[in-house]
Amino acid sequence: MTATSATTAWPSVPDATGPAAEQAVLDRVPTGLLVDGTWRPAADDATFAVVDPATGETLLHIADASPEDGGKALDAAVAARHGWATTPPRQRAEVLRRAFDLLQERREEFALLMTLEMGKPLAEARGEVAYGGEFLRWFSEEAVRIGGSYGTNPEGTGRAIVTHKPVGPAYLITPWNFPLAMATRKIAPALAAGCTVVVKPAELTPLTTLLLADLLVEAGVPAGVVNVVPTTRAAAVSEPVISDPRLRKLSFTGSTPVGRTLLAQAATTVLRTSMELGGNAPFLVFEDADLDLAIEGALAAKFRNTGQACTAANRFLVHEDVADEFARRITERVAAMHVGRGTEDGVAIGPLIDDRAVDKAHRLVTDALDRGATLRTGGHPVDGPGTFYAPTVLTDVQPGSDLLRDEIFGPVLAIRTFRTEDEAVAAANDTEYGLVGYAFTEDPARGQRLMERLETGMLGLNTGVVSNASAPFGGVKQSGLGREGGGEGIAEYLETMYTLTPDPFRGRGTAATTAPATTEGAAR
């Protein structure tokens, strides 16, 4: 296999779809591994296919990294560590800002590529380009604001200096569902802080990350600062990288079971870790809610990315006084959703990522129906090529149903009812997860109570979308550790150092700087 990279010129692709536009974008995607600034084949020349989930057809074959490749990528990150850490923050900021500008110029190419390899509707893919780009812009601004502190210690005998330094080489493992935004959300703060990185994208959607890496090189990222190793041998590649004492940071977005395994591995060398894991988001609709607002919020929170988001609403808890109207109106909207390939006009629901995702969604729906739930619309896989599942609404979902416990990760909206606020809060908190919750109420006092009572890292109060590059994203309980985005996001890639120096005025003999020997002396 010969590893290839994109052309330097990047001739424009028209704002259109079709076989010619799709092929033009695919032709620009590097097919190798990025190690120490060079695109290269895997050490054993292995490759794997990346498939369009809407058609089942192969898009590209790309290099399949081996453990040896993972080690070389870490070698490169370690070698580049000092040079990047000592690069002036303004220069690091300018590289990230240049990357943001290039991404805006090429937003159509990136949006189309995401739709091809992941399946999301093109309009949503464009939204992800905007969202993912914001991490490049936000952290370009944060790079020059890494601060510290200087002050007199309480005893007056010295000066305390607090500084922040890059934590060191980082291993970044990204998921398949937001292939651009999840990469920029990790890479941008790491680079802003002065860390070098090895990125392992999900094997189902690695193409966007490869194209992003090519863009970062063009933006001026030095060799070895960003290394990318897509692979189908994730455990074999990751374990030796994580156990290497030179690695100092691990950031992972994915399932809680995999996160637990990685945390156990990270404990060996006491790695700094960031974990954005599973969710089971409650969506609460109270009797005083603005139903127009709640329905729009529900559609955004549930069906964005075809329901394949860790922030997707998983359990709809609706007050019994408004449950019938909410169910009727939401069913009308869901039944009218157009299912199809994301490049088609008017598509609202694209494919699920693979056959396993379809099987899981159908298993959860079948279990709920067997336990007494009512099917309002959907509830079945869609015949034909690709891995599609019909957008679904269930009501009368009974306690004990699997979909109340398991993350659905598909276009299935399941409704239960409640009578009191206490009952709603108890049901919302009855989960091992705590990433995000949503609540719709016109009572500001209730809204404030929910902020304090719901066990989640994030809350959408009268809104169905919470993600923003300037805000700390992350959860509590088994939904993870640490935060991404906001000022908190760059702190995840910085170590804090405290230095104590002697009192610079000691011995000068001035009354203003000489500490009294006794309380009595101080009084005089």
C-alpha positions in Angstrom: 0.0 0.0 0.0 1.1 3.6 -0.7 0.0 6.2 1.8 -1.3 9.3 0.2 -2.1 12.8 1.5 -4.4 15.5 0.2 -3.2 17.9 -2.5 -1.8 21.2 -1.3 -4.0 23.3 -3.6 -7.4 22.1 -2.3 -9.3 23.3 -5.3 -12.8 24.2 -4.3 -15.7 21.7 -4.3 -19.0 23.2 -5.3 -21.8 23.5 -2.7 -23.5 20.5 -4.1 -23.7 16.8 -3.8 -23.6 14.0 -6.3 -21.0 11.4 -7.4 -18.5 13.9 -8.7 -18.5 16.0 -5.6 -18.3 12.9 -3.4 -15.4 11.5 -5.3 -13.6 14.9 -5.2 -13.8 14.9 -1.4 -12.7 11.3 -1.1 -9.7 12.0 -3.3 -8.4 14.5 -0.8 -8.5 12.3 2.2 -5.0 10.9 3.2 -5.1 7.2 3.4 -2.0 6.7 5.6 -1.0 7.2 9.2 0.4 10.6 10.2 3.5 10.0 12.2 6.2 12.7 12.8 4.8 14.9 10.1 4.8 12.2 7.4 2.0 10.2 5.9 3.0 6.6 5.8 1.6 3.1 5.4 1.1 0.8 8.4 4.3 -1.1 9.4 2.8 -4.3 8.2 1.0 -2.7 5.2 -2.4 -3.6 6.6 -5.5 -1.7 5.5 -9.2 -1.6 6.3 -12.3 -0.4 4.5 -14.4 2.5 5.6 -18.1 2.0 4.6 -21.0 4.4 3.9 -23.7 3.2 6.3 -26.4 4.6 4.0 -25.4 2.2 1.2 -23.1 -0.4 2.6 -20.5 0.6 -0.1 -16.8 1.0 0.6 -15.6 4.6 0.5 -11.9 4.2 1.0 -9.3 1.7 2.2 -6.9 3.3 4.7 -3.8 2.2 6.7 -4.6 0.0 9.7 -2.1 0.9 12.4 -0.2 -1.8 14.3 1.2 -1.6 17.8 4.5 -0.8 16.3 2.9 2.2 14.6 1.4 3.3 17.9 4.8 3.2 19.5 6.4 5.3 16.7 3.6 7.8 17.0 4.3 8.2 20.7 8.0 8.4 20.0 7.3 11.4 17.7 5.0 13.1 20.2 7.7 12.7 22.9 10.4 14.0 20.6 8.3 17.1 19.7 7.2 17.7 23.3 9.8 20.3 24.4 9.8 22.3 21.2 6.0 22.7 21.2 5.8 23.4 24.9 8.3 26.2 24.6 6.7 27.7 21.5 5.3 31.1 22.5 1.6 30.9 23.3 0.8 33.5 20.6 2.4 31.3 18.0 0.4 28.3 19.1 -2.7 30.5 19.1 -2.1 31.6 15.5 -1.7 28.0 14.3 -5.1 27.1 15.8 -6.7 30.3 14.4 -5.3 29.5 11.0 -6.7 26.0 11.2 -10.1 27.5 12.1 -10.0 29.8 9.1 -9.0 26.9 6.7 -11.9 24.9 8.1 -14.4 27.6 7.3 -13.1 27.8 3.8 -13.5 24.0 3.4 -16.7 23.6 5.4 -18.6 22.0 2.5 -15.9 19.4 1.9 -15.8 18.4 5.6 -19.6 18.4 5.9 -20.0 16.1 2.9 -17.3 13.8 4.1 -18.9 13.4 7.5 -22.2 12.6 5.8 -20.6 10.0 3.7 -18.7 8.1 6.4 -21.2 8.6 9.3 -24.5 9.1 7.6 -25.9 12.2 9.3 -28.0 14.6 7.2 -25.9 17.2 5.4 -27.5 20.1 7.2 -26.5 18.6 10.5 -23.0 17.9 9.2 -22.7 21.6 8.3 -23.7 22.3 11.9 -21.0 20.1 13.2 -18.4 21.9 11.1 -19.5 25.1 12.7 -19.5 23.6 16.2 -16.2 21.7 15.7 -14.6 24.8 14.3 -15.5 26.8 17.4 -13.1 24.6 19.5 -10.2 25.7 17.3 -11.2 29.3 17.6 -12.0 29.2 21.3 -8.8 27.5 22.3 -6.7 29.7 20.0 -8.0 32.5 22.3 -7.4 30.5 25.5 -3.8 29.7 24.6 -2.6 33.2 25.4 -4.6 33.3 28.7 -2.8 30.6 30.6 -2.1 32.4 33.8 -0.8 31.9 37.3 -0.5 33.8 40.6 2.0 35.5 42.8 1.5 36.6 46.4 2.8 36.8 49.9 2.3 33.7 52.0 0.2 34.2 55.2 3.2 34.2 57.4 4.9 37.0 55.4 8.1 34.9 55.2 8.0 34.3 51.4 6.3 34.6 48.1 4.1 31.9 46.6 4.3 31.5 42.8 1.8 29.3 41.0 2.5 28.4 37.4 0.8 26.1 34.9 2.7 23.9 32.5 1.7 21.5 29.7 1.0 18.0 31.2 3.0 16.3 28.3 2.2 13.9 25.5 -1.5 13.0 25.3 -3.3 10.0 23.8 -6.7 11.1 22.4 -9.4 8.4 21.6 -12.3 9.8 19.7 -15.8 8.3 19.0 -17.5 7.7 15.6 -20.6 9.8 16.1 -19.2 13.4 15.8 -15.9 12.7 13.9 -14.9 16.4 13.5 -16.1 18.0 16.8 -14.8 15.3 19.0 -11.4 15.6 17.4 -11.2 19.3 17.7 -12.6 19.3 21.2 -9.6 17.3 22.3 -6.8 18.4 19.9 -7.4 22.1 20.2 -7.0 22.5 24.0 -4.1 20.1 24.0 -2.2 22.1 21.4 -3.2 25.4 23.1 -1.7 24.2 26.4 1.5 23.1 24.7 0.9 19.3 24.6 1.7 17.0 21.8 -0.8 14.3 20.8 -1.4 10.9 19.4 -5.0 10.6 18.1 -6.8 7.3 17.6 -10.0 8.0 15.7 -12.9 5.5 15.7 -12.4 2.8 13.0 -16.0 3.4 11.7 -15.4 7.1 10.9 -11.7 7.9 10.6 -11.7 9.8 7.4 -12.8 13.2 8.8 -9.9 13.0 11.4 -7.4 12.3 8.6 -8.6 15.2 6.6 -8.5 17.4 9.7 -4.9 16.3 10.4 -3.9 17.3 6.9 -5.5 20.7 7.4 -3.6 21.1 10.7 -0.3 20.4 9.0 -1.1 23.0 6.4 -2.0 25.4 9.2 1.5 25.1 10.6 1.5 22.4 13.2 5.1 21.1 13.4 6.1 17.6 12.7 5.4 15.2 15.6 3.0 17.6 17.4 -0.1 15.8 16.0 0.0 12.1 15.1 -2.9 10.1 13.9 -3.2 6.3 14.0 -6.5 4.8 12.8 -6.8 1.1 13.5 -9.1 -1.9 13.7 -6.7 -3.2 16.4 -7.7 -0.7 19.1 -6.8 -2.7 22.2 -3.5 -3.9 20.8 -2.4 -0.4 19.8 -3.7 1.5 22.8 -2.5 -0.7 25.7 1.2 -0.3 25.1 0.8 3.4 24.5 -1.2 3.9 27.7 1.3 1.8 29.7 4.3 3.8 28.4 5.6 6.0 31.3 6.3 8.8 28.8 2.6 9.3 28.1 1.1 11.7 30.6 -2.5 12.3 29.6 -5.4 10.1 28.3 -8.6 11.5 27.0 -11.4 9.2 25.9 -14.9 9.6 24.6 -17.0 6.5 24.3 -18.8 3.8 26.3 -18.6 3.4 30.1 -17.4 -0.2 29.9 -14.5 0.7 27.7 -13.8 3.7 29.9 -13.5 1.6 32.9 -11.0 -0.6 31.2 -8.9 2.4 30.1 -9.0 3.8 33.6 -7.7 0.6 35.0 -4.8 0.7 32.5 -4.2 4.4 33.2 -3.8 3.6 36.9 -0.6 1.8 36.3 1.3 5.0 35.5 -1.1 7.3 37.3 -2.1 9.1 34.0 -4.1 12.3 34.0 -7.5 11.2 32.5 -10.5 12.8 31.0 -13.4 10.5 30.4 -16.7 11.4 28.6 -18.7 8.2 28.9 -22.2 7.0 28.5 -25.5 8.8 29.2 -29.1 8.2 30.1 -30.5 11.7 29.8 -33.9 12.4 31.3 -36.2 14.9 29.6 -38.7 16.3 32.0 -41.9 18.1 30.9 -43.9 19.7 33.7 -47.6 20.6 33.7 -46.8 24.3 33.3 -44.3 23.8 30.4 -44.7 25.7 27.1 -45.5 22.7 25.0 -44.5 24.4 21.7 -41.1 25.0 23.2 -40.9 21.5 24.8 -41.8 19.7 21.5 -39.1 21.6 19.6 -36.6 20.9 22.4 -37.6 17.2 22.4 -37.0 16.9 18.6 -33.6 18.5 19.0 -32.6 16.5 22.1 -33.8 13.2 20.7 -33.3 13.1 17.0 -30.2 15.2 16.4 -27.6 12.9 14.8 -30.4 10.3 14.4 -30.4 9.9 18.1 -26.7 8.8 18.1 -25.4 11.3 20.7 -24.4 10.9 24.3 -26.5 14.0 25.0 -29.6 12.5 23.3 -32.7 12.4 25.6 -33.2 8.8 26.6 -36.2 8.9 29.0 -39.1 11.3 28.5 -40.8 11.9 31.8 -44.0 13.9 31.1 -46.6 15.2 33.7 -49.8 13.2 33.4 -51.8 16.4 32.8 -50.1 17.1 29.5 -48.8 13.7 28.5 -51.6 12.9 26.0 -51.2 16.2 24.2 -47.4 16.0 24.2 -47.5 12.4 22.8 -50.1 13.3 20.1 -48.2 16.3 18.9 -44.7 14.8 19.0 -46.0 11.7 17.2 -47.3 13.8 14.4 -43.9 15.4 13.9 -41.9 12.2 14.2 -44.2 10.3 11.8 -43.6 13.0 9.2 -39.8 12.7 9.3 -38.1 11.8 6.1 -35.7 8.9 6.3 -32.9 8.5 3.8 -29.3 9.1 2.8 -28.0 12.3 4.4 -27.2 13.8 1.0 -30.8 13.8 0.0 -32.9 17.0 0.3 -35.2 17.1 3.3 -33.8 14.1 5.1 -34.2 14.3 8.9 -33.2 10.8 9.8 -30.1 9.2 8.4 -28.8 5.6 8.9 -27.6 4.2 12.2 -23.9 3.5 12.1 -24.0 -0.3 11.5 -26.1 -3.4 11.8 -25.4 -3.8 15.5 -26.9 -0.4 16.2 -30.1 -1.4 14.3 -30.3 -4.6 16.2 -29.9 -2.9 19.5 -32.6 -0.3 18.8 -35.0 -3.0 17.7 -34.3 -5.1 20.7 -35.0 -2.3 23.1 -38.2 -1.4 21.3 -39.4 -5.0 21.3 -38.6 -5.4 25.0 -40.6 -2.3 25.8 -43.6 -3.5 23.8 -43.5 -6.9 25.4 -43.7 -5.2 28.8 -46.8 -3.2 27.8 -45.7 -0.1 26.0 -47.8 1.4 23.2 -46.3 1.9 19.8 -47.4 5.3 18.3 -45.2 5.3 15.2 -42.2 3.5 13.7 -40.8 0.5 15.7 -39.0 -1.4 12.9 -35.9 -1.5 10.7 -36.3 0.1 7.3 -36.0 -2.3 4.4 -33.4 -1.8 1.6 -29.7 -1.0 1.5 -28.1 0.7 4.5 -28.7 0.5 8.2 -31.8 2.5 8.9 -34.3 2.4 11.7 -37.7 4.1 11.5 -38.1 7.1 13.9 -40.2 5.7 16.7 -42.5 7.0 19.5 -43.5 4.8 22.5 -45.9 5.7 25.3 -46.9 3.9 28.5 -43.4 2.6 28.9 -43.3 0.4 32.0 -40.8 0.3 34.8 -38.2 -2.3 34.2 -38.0 -1.8 30.4 -34.5 -2.1 29.1 -34.6 1.2 27.3 -35.1 3.1 30.6 -31.7 1.7 31.7 -29.7 1.3 28.5 -28.5 4.2 26.3 -30.7 3.8 23.2 -28.4 5.6 20.7 -31.1 5.6 18.0 -34.3 7.5 16.9 -36.6 6.1 19.6 -38.6 8.4 21.9 -40.0 6.7 25.0 -42.5 8.4 27.3 -43.4 7.7 30.9 -45.7 9.9 33.1 -45.3 11.3 36.6 -47.5 13.2 39.1 -45.2 15.2 41.3 -41.9 17.0 41.1 -40.4 14.7 43.7 -41.5 11.7 41.6 -39.9 13.2 38.5 -36.6 14.0 40.2 -36.4 10.5 41.7 -37.0 8.9 38.3 -34.5 11.2 36.6 -31.8 10.4 39.1 -32.5 6.6 39.0 -29.6 5.8 36.8 -25.8 5.1 37.2 -25.2 7.9 34.6 -25.3 11.6 34.9 -24.2 13.4 31.8 -27.0 15.8 30.9 -30.7 16.4 31.7 -33.4 18.5 30.1 -36.4 20.2 31.9 -39.2 22.3 30.6 -41.1 24.4 33.1 -42.3 28.0 33.3 -41.8 28.2 37.0 -38.4 29.8 37.7 -38.3 28.6 41.3 -38.8 25.0 40.1 -36.1 25.5 37.5 -33.7 26.6 40.3 -34.6 23.6 42.4 -34.0 21.3 39.5 -30.5 22.8 39.0 -29.7 21.7 42.5 -31.5 18.4 42.6 -30.8 16.7 39.3 -27.6 14.6 39.4 -26.2 15.6 36.0 -23.1 17.5 34.8 -25.2 19.6 32.5 -28.8 20.8 32.3 -30.8 22.2 29.4 -33.5 24.3 31.1 -36.2 25.0 28.5 -33.8 24.1 25.7 -32.9 20.9 23.9 -29.3 21.7 23.0 -26.6 22.4 25.6 -23.3 21.9 23.7 -21.1 25.0 23.3 -17.3 25.3 22.9 -17.2 28.0 25.6 -18.9 25.9 28.2 -17.6 22.9 30.3 -18.9 19.7 28.8 -18.9 16.6 31.0 -20.9 14.4 33.5 -21.0 13.0 37.0 -21.3 9.4 38.3 -20.5 6.9 35.6 -20.8 9.4 32.8 -17.2 10.4 33.2 -14.4 12.5 34.7 -13.2 16.0 33.8 -14.6 18.6 31.4 -14.1 19.5 27.8 -14.6 23.0 26.5 -14.6 26.4 28.3 -11.8 27.5 30.6 -12.0 24.1 32.2 -11.1 22.3 29.0 -7.6 23.7 28.8 -7.0 23.1 32.5 -7.3 19.3 31.7 -4.0 19.6 29.8 -2.1 21.7 32.3 -0.1 20.8 35.5 -0.1 23.2 38.4 3.3 24.0 40.0 3.8 25.9 43.2 7.1 27.6 44.0 8.0 29.2 47.3 10.7 31.9 47.3 12.1 33.8 50.3 10.8 37.2 51.3 12.8 39.5 48.9 12.8 42.2 51.6 14.1 40.1 54.5 17.3 41.6 55.9 16.7 45.1 54.5 15.8 46.4 57.9 12.8 48.5 57.0 10.1 48.8 59.5 7.5 48.1 56.8 8.9 44.7 56.1 10.3 43.5 59.4 7.9 41.1 61.2 7.4 41.9 64.9 8.9 39.4 67.3 5.9 39.3 69.7 2.3 40.4 70.0 3.4 42.9 72.6 6.0 44.3 70.2 3.4 44.5 67.5 1.2 46.6 69.7 4.0 49.1 70.3 
